Amino acid sequence: MADKSPLARLVGEPEWETLQERRVYARIREKVDAGEGRRAWPLRIGLAVAGVCVTIAGVLLVLHVVYQDGPAREPKVIAKQTSNVVVPPAPLPHMSLTDGSKIYLAAGAKMHVARQDSEAIHLVQQRGEVRYEVKKGLSRSFEVRVDDVRVRVVGTVFTVAATADAVQVTVRRGRVEVDRGGRTFTLGSKEQLKLPRQLRADEVTPKPAVKSPVKERRRVKKKTITRADLQTLLARVDAARRAGDLPRAAALLRDIMRNHRLGARKQALLFTLGKVEQGRKRFTVAAKIFSRCRAANPAGSLVEDALAGEALALSAGGNEARARALAQRYAARYPAGIHLRRLRSLLR
């Protein structure tokens, strides 16, 4: 290194080499700073672009989730909602009777009114399913017939389905009696009975030489009833009659006669049953029971009353010829009989 000049030593100025070195370092620093500034701008731009890209990617991801999952779940919700929708059935065609009862016919059903007046309504059903809503509290008989099957009611809702091979009676509310071939079935609410459509020949007229094992078993099962027990059972019958429940009274009487040996007392029970059936407007059935009552003891004290009751029941049921013949028989046998006044209209 060169020696300092006298002036430089005098004023304390650095030597040239030192000043030159500082200037060179200063210029290098300026260039370095300028270069770093230029390189910072692309970095900042790149970071900004990256941020924008990340934001766009986030938005696209959210839209993808929303539109990808939403339509996939939507049909499931719609299906779940529509699965509980119940379409109401079309109303059945119906007709109203003069007493206010209603008849609803299913598709293909066929029936007609055979009789309709203040005393009785008789309907004949040929095929199909028909629902009957019978108005209560009216003094008339209501009967539906399918071939040889008869359904009698007072006030109830029931359905009769007549197919090619069977007749099915379903009681929705109330009580009905189904009669066929001399047998009577009593059905209550929510009970059902199914019978073959046509009676077989041996059902209509059983062969007399062949004894029915069912009837034989029933005779074996019958037991002798004491007077006290009979009075208890008859008290139930009287209670049902006072309450206006004639179907129950008839059912109780039939149970007593079916399950017990009654001897001479059977005639009195048959006469009571005939009066109950007559009160129910079941005139044909009542006439048959009065006839059985006379046959049970031809010399009994109730024969006169049973003969008059049979004639009046036949007349009310529309069998005028048979009723007139019985009335004439009564007048000939009992010229001073107590029922002549009631039978006078049949003797004209």
C-alpha positions as a Markdown table, in Angstrom:
| # | Residue | x | y | z |
|---|---|---|---|---|
| 1 | Met | 0.0 | 0.0 | 0.0 |
| 2 | Ala | 1.3 | 3.5 | -0.9 |
| 3 | Asp | 2.1 | 6.0 | 1.8 |
| 4 | Lys | -0.4 | 8.8 | 2.5 |
| 5 | Ser | 0.2 | 12.2 | 1.0 |
| 6 | Pro | 1.2 | 15.0 | 3.3 |
| 7 | Leu | -2.1 | 16.7 | 2.8 |
| 8 | Ala | -4.0 | 13.6 | 3.4 |
| 9 | Arg | -2.1 | 12.9 | 6.6 |
| 10 | Leu | -2.7 | 16.5 | 7.6 |
| 11 | Val | -6.5 | 16.5 | 7.3 |
| 12 | Gly | -7.0 | 12.9 | 8.2 |
| 13 | Glu | -8.5 | 11.9 | 4.8 |
| 14 | Pro | -8.3 | 8.3 | 4.0 |
| 15 | Glu | -6.0 | 7.2 | 1.4 |
| 16 | Trp | -7.2 | 6.7 | -2.2 |
| 17 | Glu | -7.2 | 3.1 | -2.2 |
| 18 | Thr | -9.5 | 3.1 | 0.7 |
| 19 | Leu | -11.9 | 5.6 | -0.8 |
| 20 | Gln | -12.0 | 3.8 | -4.1 |
| 21 | Glu | -12.7 | 0.5 | -2.4 |
| 22 | Arg | -15.7 | 2.0 | -0.5 |
| 23 | Arg | -17.1 | 3.5 | -3.7 |
| 24 | Val | -16.8 | 0.2 | -5.5 |
| 25 | Tyr | -18.5 | -1.6 | -2.6 |
| 26 | Ala | -21.3 | 1.1 | -2.7 |
| 27 | Arg | -21.8 | 0.6 | -6.4 |
| 28 | Ile | -22.0 | -3.2 | -6.0 |
| 29 | Arg | -24.5 | -2.8 | -3.1 |
| 30 | Glu | -26.7 | -0.5 | -5.3 |
| 31 | Lys | -26.7 | -3.0 | -8.1 |
| 32 | Val | -27.4 | -5.9 | -5.8 |
| 33 | Asp | -30.3 | -4.0 | -4.2 |
| 34 | Ala | -31.7 | -3.1 | -7.6 |
| 35 | Gly | -31.4 | -6.7 | -8.7 |
| 36 | Glu | -33.2 | -8.1 | -5.6 |
| 37 | Gly | -36.1 | -5.6 | -6.1 |
| 38 | Arg | -36.5 | -6.7 | -9.7 |
| 39 | Arg | -36.6 | -10.4 | -8.6 |
| 40 | Ala | -39.2 | -9.7 | -5.8 |
| 41 | Trp | -42.0 | -8.6 | -8.2 |
| 42 | Pro | -42.3 | -11.9 | -10.0 |
| 43 | Leu | -42.4 | -13.6 | -6.6 |
| 44 | Arg | -45.2 | -11.4 | -5.5 |
| 45 | Ile | -47.2 | -11.9 | -8.7 |
| 46 | Gly | -46.7 | -15.6 | -8.4 |
| 47 | Leu | -48.0 | -15.7 | -4.9 |
| 48 | Ala | -51.1 | -13.6 | -5.9 |
| 49 | Val | -51.8 | -15.9 | -8.8 |
| 50 | Ala | -51.4 | -19.0 | -6.6 |
| 51 | Gly | -53.9 | -17.5 | -4.1 |
| 52 | Val | -56.4 | -16.8 | -6.8 |
| 53 | Cys | -56.0 | -20.4 | -8.1 |
| 54 | Val | -56.5 | -21.8 | -4.6 |
| 55 | Thr | -59.7 | -19.7 | -4.2 |
| 56 | Ile | -61.1 | -20.8 | -7.5 |
| 57 | Ala | -60.3 | -24.4 | -6.7 |
| 58 | Gly | -62.1 | -24.1 | -3.3 |
| 59 | Val | -65.2 | -22.6 | -5.0 |
| 60 | Leu | -65.2 | -25.4 | -7.6 |
| 61 | Leu | -64.9 | -28.0 | -4.9 |
| 62 | Val | -67.9 | -26.6 | -3.0 |
| 63 | Leu | -70.0 | -26.5 | -6.2 |
| 64 | His | -69.0 | -30.1 | -7.0 |
| 65 | Val | -70.1 | -31.3 | -3.6 |
| 66 | Val | -73.4 | -29.4 | -3.7 |
| 67 | Tyr | -74.4 | -30.5 | -7.2 |
| 68 | Gln | -73.0 | -33.9 | -6.9 |
| 69 | Asp | -74.7 | -34.9 | -3.7 |
| 70 | Gly | -77.8 | -32.9 | -4.0 |
| 71 | Pro | -79.4 | -34.6 | -7.0 |
| 72 | Ala | -78.4 | -38.0 | -5.7 |
| 73 | Arg | -80.3 | -37.6 | -2.5 |
| 74 | Glu | -83.3 | -35.8 | -4.0 |
| 75 | Pro | -84.9 | -38.9 | -5.7 |
| 76 | Lys | -84.7 | -40.8 | -2.4 |
| 77 | Val | -86.6 | -38.1 | -0.6 |
| 78 | Ile | -89.2 | -37.9 | -3.3 |
| 79 | Ala | -89.6 | -41.6 | -3.4 |
| 80 | Lys | -90.0 | -41.7 | 0.4 |
| 81 | Gln | -92.7 | -39.0 | 0.3 |
| 82 | Thr | -94.7 | -40.5 | -2.5 |
| 83 | Ser | -94.6 | -44.1 | -1.0 |
| 84 | Asn | -97.0 | -42.9 | 1.7 |
| 85 | Val | -99.5 | -41.4 | -0.7 |
| 86 | Val | -102.8 | -43.4 | -0.6 |
| 87 | Val | -105.1 | -43.0 | -3.6 |
| 88 | Pro | -108.7 | -43.3 | -2.4 |
| 89 | Pro | -110.7 | -46.0 | -4.2 |
| 90 | Ala | -113.5 | -45.0 | -6.5 |
| 91 | Pro | -116.9 | -44.9 | -4.7 |
| 92 | Leu | -119.1 | -48.0 | -5.2 |
| 93 | Pro | -122.4 | -47.5 | -7.1 |
| 94 | His | -125.2 | -47.7 | -4.6 |
| 95 | Met | -129.0 | -47.5 | -4.3 |
| 96 | Ser | -131.2 | -46.4 | -1.4 |
| 97 | Leu | -134.3 | -48.2 | -0.3 |
| 98 | Thr | -137.6 | -46.7 | 0.9 |
| 99 | Asp | -136.7 | -47.3 | 4.5 |
| 100 | Gly | -133.4 | -45.5 | 4.3 |
| 101 | Ser | -131.2 | -48.6 | 4.0 |
| 102 | Lys | -128.4 | -48.4 | 1.5 |
| 103 | Ile | -126.9 | -51.1 | -0.9 |
| 104 | Tyr | -123.4 | -50.8 | -2.4 |
| 105 | Leu | -122.6 | -53.1 | -5.3 |
| 106 | Ala | -119.0 | -54.1 | -6.2 |
| 107 | Ala | -118.0 | -54.4 | -9.8 |
| 108 | Gly | -119.8 | -57.3 | -11.5 |
| 109 | Ala | -122.4 | -57.7 | -8.8 |
| 110 | Lys | -126.0 | -58.3 | -9.6 |
| 111 | Met | -129.2 | -58.2 | -7.4 |
| 112 | His | -132.8 | -57.0 | -7.6 |
| 113 | Val | -135.5 | -56.1 | -5.2 |
| 114 | Ala | -138.2 | -58.8 | -4.9 |
| 115 | Arg | -140.4 | -57.0 | -2.3 |
| 116 | Gln | -140.3 | -53.6 | -0.7 |
| 117 | Asp | -143.1 | -52.3 | 1.5 |
| 118 | Ser | -143.7 | -51.3 | 5.1 |
| 119 | Glu | -143.7 | -54.9 | 6.4 |
| 120 | Ala | -140.8 | -56.5 | 4.6 |
| 121 | Ile | -137.9 | -55.9 | 2.2 |
| 122 | His | -136.8 | -59.0 | 0.3 |
| 123 | Leu | -133.7 | -58.8 | -2.0 |
| 124 | Val | -132.3 | -61.5 | -4.4 |
| 125 | Gln | -128.6 | -61.5 | -5.1 |
| 126 | Gln | -127.4 | -63.4 | -8.1 |
| 127 | Arg | -123.6 | -62.8 | -8.1 |
| 128 | Gly | -120.8 | -60.6 | -7.0 |
| 129 | Glu | -120.2 | -58.8 | -3.7 |
| 130 | Val | -122.8 | -56.5 | -2.2 |
| 131 | Arg | -122.6 | -54.5 | 1.1 |
| 132 | Tyr | -125.9 | -53.8 | 2.9 |
| 133 | Glu | -126.3 | -51.0 | 5.4 |
| 134 | Val | -129.7 | -51.7 | 7.0 |
| 135 | Lys | -131.3 | -48.9 | 9.0 |
| 136 | Lys | -132.2 | -49.8 | 12.5 |
| 137 | Gly | -135.4 | -49.3 | 14.5 |
| 138 | Leu | -137.9 | -50.0 | 11.8 |
| 139 | Ser | -140.8 | -52.5 | 12.1 |
| 140 | Arg | -140.1 | -54.6 | 9.0 |
| 141 | Ser | -138.2 | -57.7 | 8.1 |
| 142 | Phe | -135.1 | -57.4 | 5.9 |
| 143 | Glu | -134.0 | -60.5 | 4.0 |
| 144 | Val | -131.3 | -61.2 | 1.3 |
| 145 | Arg | -131.5 | -64.5 | -0.6 |
| 146 | Val | -128.8 | -66.2 | -2.6 |
| 147 | Asp | -130.2 | -69.4 | -4.0 |
| 148 | Asp | -131.3 | -71.4 | -0.9 |
| 149 | Val | -129.3 | -69.2 | 1.5 |
| 150 | Arg | -131.3 | -66.6 | 3.4 |
| 151 | Val | -129.7 | -63.8 | 5.5 |
| 152 | Arg | -132.1 | -62.0 | 7.8 |
| 153 | Val | -131.3 | -58.9 | 9.8 |
| 154 | Val | -132.8 | -56.1 | 11.9 |
| 155 | Gly | -130.3 | -53.3 | 11.7 |
| 156 | Thr | -126.7 | -53.9 | 10.8 |
| 157 | Val | -123.9 | -53.6 | 8.1 |
| 158 | Phe | -122.9 | -56.8 | 6.4 |
| 159 | Thr | -121.6 | -58.0 | 3.1 |
| 160 | Val | -122.7 | -61.0 | 1.0 |
| 161 | Ala | -120.3 | -62.3 | -1.6 |
| 162 | Ala | -121.8 | -64.8 | -4.1 |
| 163 | Thr | -119.2 | -66.6 | -6.2 |
| 164 | Ala | -119.6 | -69.5 | -8.5 |
| 165 | Asp | -119.1 | -72.1 | -5.8 |
| 166 | Ala | -119.8 | -70.4 | -2.4 |
| 167 | Val | -121.8 | -67.8 | -0.5 |
| 168 | Gln | -119.8 | -65.8 | 2.1 |
| 169 | Val | -121.5 | -63.6 | 4.7 |
| 170 | Thr | -119.4 | -61.1 | 6.6 |
| 171 | Val | -120.9 | -59.0 | 9.4 |
| 172 | Arg | -119.2 | -55.6 | 9.9 |
| 173 | Arg | -121.6 | -54.3 | 12.6 |
| 174 | Gly | -124.6 | -55.7 | 14.4 |
| 175 | Arg | -126.1 | -59.3 | 14.1 |
| 176 | Val | -127.5 | -61.4 | 11.3 |
| 177 | Glu | -129.0 | -64.9 | 11.0 |
| 178 | Val | -128.3 | -67.1 | 8.0 |
| 179 | Asp | -130.8 | -69.8 | 7.3 |
| 180 | Arg | -130.2 | -72.8 | 5.0 |
| 181 | Gly | -131.9 | -76.1 | 4.7 |
| 182 | Gly | -133.6 | -75.8 | 8.1 |
| 183 | Arg | -130.3 | -74.8 | 9.9 |
| 184 | Thr | -129.8 | -71.3 | 11.3 |
| 185 | Phe | -126.5 | -69.7 | 12.0 |
| 186 | Thr | -126.2 | -66.5 | 14.1 |
| 187 | Leu | -123.3 | -64.2 | 13.2 |
| 188 | Gly | -122.2 | -61.2 | 15.3 |
| 189 | Ser | -119.9 | -58.3 | 14.6 |
| 190 | Lys | -116.7 | -59.1 | 12.7 |
| 191 | Glu | -117.8 | -62.7 | 12.2 |
| 192 | Gln | -117.9 | -64.6 | 8.8 |
| 193 | Leu | -119.6 | -67.6 | 7.4 |
| 194 | Lys | -118.9 | -69.4 | 4.1 |
| 195 | Leu | -121.3 | -72.0 | 2.6 |
| 196 | Pro | -121.3 | -74.0 | -0.6 |
| 197 | Arg | -123.2 | -72.2 | -3.4 |
| 198 | Gln | -125.5 | -75.1 | -4.2 |
| 199 | Leu | -127.2 | -77.6 | -1.8 |
| 200 | Arg | -126.4 | -81.2 | -2.5 |
| 201 | Ala | -129.4 | -83.6 | -2.9 |
| 202 | Asp | -128.6 | -85.4 | 0.3 |
| 203 | Glu | -128.5 | -82.0 | 2.1 |
| 204 | Val | -132.0 | -81.1 | 1.0 |
| 205 | Thr | -133.6 | -84.6 | 1.6 |
| 206 | Pro | -131.4 | -86.8 | 3.8 |
| 207 | Lys | -131.9 | -90.5 | 3.2 |
| 208 | Pro | -134.1 | -91.9 | 6.0 |
| 209 | Ala | -132.2 | -95.2 | 6.2 |
| 210 | Val | -128.9 | -93.5 | 7.0 |
| 211 | Lys | -128.6 | -91.9 | 10.4 |
| 212 | Ser | -126.5 | -88.8 | 10.7 |
| 213 | Pro | -123.5 | -89.4 | 13.0 |
| 214 | Val | -123.5 | -85.7 | 13.9 |
| 215 | Lys | -127.1 | -85.8 | 15.0 |
| 216 | Glu | -126.5 | -89.0 | 16.9 |
| 217 | Arg | -123.6 | -87.4 | 18.8 |
| 218 | Arg | -125.8 | -84.4 | 19.6 |
| 219 | Arg | -128.5 | -86.7 | 21.1 |
| 220 | Val | -125.9 | -88.4 | 23.2 |
| 221 | Lys | -124.6 | -85.1 | 24.5 |
| 222 | Lys | -128.0 | -83.9 | 25.6 |
| 223 | Lys | -128.5 | -83.9 | 29.3 |
| 224 | Thr | -131.4 | -83.7 | 31.6 |
| 225 | Ile | -132.1 | -80.3 | 33.0 |
| 226 | Thr | -133.6 | -79.6 | 36.4 |
| 227 | Arg | -136.5 | -77.3 | 36.9 |
| 228 | Ala | -134.3 | -74.7 | 38.7 |
| 229 | Asp | -131.7 | -74.7 | 35.9 |
| 230 | Leu | -134.4 | -74.3 | 33.3 |
| 231 | Gln | -136.0 | -71.4 | 35.1 |
| 232 | Thr | -132.5 | -69.7 | 35.3 |
| 233 | Leu | -132.1 | -70.1 | 31.5 |
| 234 | Leu | -135.6 | -68.9 | 30.8 |
| 235 | Ala | -135.0 | -65.8 | 32.9 |
| 236 | Arg | -132.1 | -64.9 | 30.6 |
| 237 | Val | -134.5 | -65.4 | 27.6 |
| 238 | Asp | -137.0 | -63.1 | 29.3 |
| 239 | Ala | -134.3 | -60.5 | 30.0 |
| 240 | Ala | -133.3 | -60.4 | 26.4 |
| 241 | Arg | -136.9 | -60.0 | 25.2 |
| 242 | Arg | -137.5 | -57.1 | 27.6 |
| 243 | Ala | -134.3 | -55.5 | 26.4 |
| 244 | Gly | -135.5 | -55.8 | 22.8 |
| 245 | Asp | -132.7 | -58.2 | 21.9 |
| 246 | Leu | -134.9 | -60.7 | 20.1 |
| 247 | Pro | -132.0 | -62.4 | 18.2 |
| 248 | Arg | -130.3 | -63.2 | 21.5 |
| 249 | Ala | -133.5 | -64.5 | 22.9 |
| 250 | Ala | -134.0 | -66.8 | 19.9 |
| 251 | Ala | -130.4 | -68.0 | 20.2 |
| 252 | Leu | -130.8 | -68.8 | 23.9 |
| 253 | Leu | -134.0 | -70.8 | 23.3 |
| 254 | Arg | -132.4 | -72.8 | 20.5 |
| 255 | Asp | -129.4 | -73.6 | 22.7 |
| 256 | Ile | -131.6 | -74.8 | 25.5 |
| 257 | Met | -133.5 | -77.2 | 23.2 |
| 258 | Arg | -130.3 | -78.3 | 21.5 |
| 259 | Asn | -128.4 | -79.2 | 24.6 |
| 260 | His | -131.0 | -80.5 | 27.1 |
| 261 | Arg | -133.7 | -83.2 | 27.3 |
| 262 | Leu | -136.9 | -81.3 | 27.9 |
| 263 | Gly | -139.7 | -83.8 | 27.5 |
| 264 | Ala | -143.2 | -82.3 | 27.6 |
| 265 | Arg | -141.6 | -78.9 | 28.4 |
| 266 | Lys | -140.3 | -78.7 | 24.8 |
| 267 | Gln | -143.7 | -77.6 | 23.5 |
| 268 | Ala | -143.7 | -74.5 | 25.7 |
| 269 | Leu | -140.2 | -73.5 | 24.5 |
| 270 | Leu | -141.1 | -74.0 | 20.9 |
| 271 | Phe | -144.2 | -71.8 | 21.3 |
| 272 | Thr | -142.1 | -69.1 | 22.9 |
| 273 | Leu | -139.5 | -69.3 | 20.1 |
| 274 | Gly | -142.3 | -69.0 | 17.5 |
| 275 | Lys | -143.6 | -65.8 | 19.2 |
| 276 | Val | -140.0 | -64.4 | 19.3 |
| 277 | Glu | -139.5 | -65.1 | 15.6 |
| 278 | Gln | -142.9 | -63.6 | 14.8 |
| 279 | Gly | -141.8 | -60.5 | 16.7 |
| 280 | Arg | -138.7 | -60.4 | 14.6 |
| 281 | Lys | -140.9 | -60.4 | 11.4 |
| 282 | Arg | -139.5 | -63.8 | 10.4 |
| 283 | Phe | -142.9 | -65.0 | 9.6 |
| 284 | Thr | -142.0 | -68.1 | 7.5 |
| 285 | Val | -139.6 | -69.3 | 10.2 |
| 286 | Ala | -142.2 | -68.6 | 12.9 |
| 287 | Ala | -144.9 | -70.6 | 11.0 |
| 288 | Lys | -142.5 | -73.7 | 10.9 |
| 289 | Ile | -141.8 | -73.4 | 14.6 |
| 290 | Phe | -145.5 | -73.2 | 15.4 |
| 291 | Ser | -146.0 | -76.3 | 13.3 |
| 292 | Arg | -143.3 | -78.1 | 15.3 |
| 293 | Cys | -144.9 | -77.0 | 18.5 |
| 294 | Arg | -148.2 | -78.7 | 17.5 |
| 295 | Ala | -146.4 | -81.8 | 16.5 |
| 296 | Ala | -144.4 | -82.0 | 19.7 |
| 297 | Asn | -147.6 | -82.8 | 21.7 |
| 298 | Pro | -150.8 | -83.0 | 19.7 |
| 299 | Ala | -152.8 | -83.2 | 22.9 |
| 300 | Gly | -151.0 | -80.4 | 24.7 |
| 301 | Ser | -152.5 | -77.2 | 26.0 |
| 302 | Leu | -150.7 | -75.0 | 23.5 |
| 303 | Val | -152.0 | -76.7 | 20.3 |
| 304 | Glu | -154.8 | -74.2 | 19.8 |
| 305 | Asp | -152.5 | -71.2 | 20.2 |
| 306 | Ala | -149.9 | -72.7 | 18.0 |
| 307 | Leu | -152.4 | -73.4 | 15.2 |
| 308 | Ala | -153.6 | -69.8 | 15.3 |
| 309 | Gly | -150.1 | -68.5 | 15.4 |
| 310 | Glu | -149.1 | -70.6 | 12.4 |
| 311 | Ala | -152.0 | -69.3 | 10.4 |
| 312 | Leu | -151.3 | -65.7 | 11.2 |
| 313 | Ala | -147.6 | -66.1 | 10.5 |
| 314 | Leu | -148.2 | -67.6 | 7.1 |
| 315 | Ser | -150.6 | -64.8 | 6.3 |
| 316 | Ala | -148.0 | -62.1 | 7.3 |
| 317 | Gly | -145.4 | -64.0 | 5.2 |
| 318 | Gly | -147.6 | -63.9 | 2.1 |
| 319 | Asn | -148.8 | -67.5 | 2.0 |
| 320 | Glu | -152.5 | -66.6 | 2.0 |
| 321 | Ala | -153.8 | -70.0 | 0.7 |
| 322 | Arg | -152.1 | -72.0 | 3.4 |
| 323 | Ala | -153.0 | -69.5 | 6.0 |
| 324 | Arg | -156.7 | -69.6 | 5.0 |
| 325 | Ala | -156.7 | -73.4 | 5.2 |
| 326 | Leu | -155.3 | -73.4 | 8.7 |
| 327 | Ala | -157.8 | -70.7 | 9.8 |
| 328 | Gln | -160.7 | -72.9 | 8.5 |
| 329 | Arg | -159.2 | -75.9 | 10.4 |
| 330 | Tyr | -159.1 | -73.8 | 13.6 |
| 331 | Ala | -162.7 | -72.6 | 13.2 |
| 332 | Ala | -163.9 | -76.2 | 12.7 |
| 333 | Arg | -161.9 | -77.5 | 15.6 |
| 334 | Tyr | -162.5 | -74.6 | 18.0 |
| 335 | Pro | -165.8 | -73.0 | 17.1 |
| 336 | Ala | -165.6 | -70.9 | 20.3 |
| 337 | Gly | -161.9 | -70.4 | 20.2 |
| 338 | Ile | -160.3 | -67.3 | 21.6 |
| 339 | His | -158.4 | -66.5 | 18.4 |
| 340 | Leu | -161.4 | -66.5 | 16.0 |
| 341 | Arg | -161.6 | -62.7 | 16.0 |
| 342 | Arg | -158.0 | -62.5 | 14.9 |
| 343 | Leu | -158.5 | -65.1 | 12.2 |
| 344 | Arg | -161.8 | -63.5 | 10.9 |
| 345 | Ser | -160.1 | -61.8 | 8.0 |
| 346 | Leu | -158.7 | -65.1 | 6.8 |
| 347 | Leu | -162.1 | -66.8 | 6.9 |
| 348 | Arg | -163.8 | -64.4 | 4.5 |
